[in-house]
Amino acid sequence: MCSLLLKSAKDKKMGSFMRASEDYYQRIVEFYVARCALCFERTATLVVTVATLVFTLALYVYVPKGFFPVQDTGAILGISEGPASVHLMRWRSGSRRWPK
């Protein structure tokens, strides 16, 4: 009976916003723990893994391959231009400013 009627000192200090946010946080933790317990079941994890593999293979077969051009080499080219009077070693070695 006393546990229902008496509040702890911690509960007395908390305002309504803090108490609501603490309840929300506890629900998130409980949801996370329940999902972790589901993941630790070997059967459920195996089913999801096999389903992901089958779905990936199905997408590989059914998705059109014409999106990438035939000339695509898979390389990305970046070009940097600067004044002709600038030497790259001067930029690397010292002042972090371009010389004038």
TAPE-V795625 format. One record per pair of residues at least 24 apart in sequence whose ideal C-beta (glycine too) atoms are under 10 Angstrom apart, sorted by the first residue. I is the first residue (numbers start at 1). J is the second residue. Records with the same first field share a line. If there is no record, write none. Layout:
# TAPE-V795625
I=J  J
This chain:
# TAPE-V795625
none
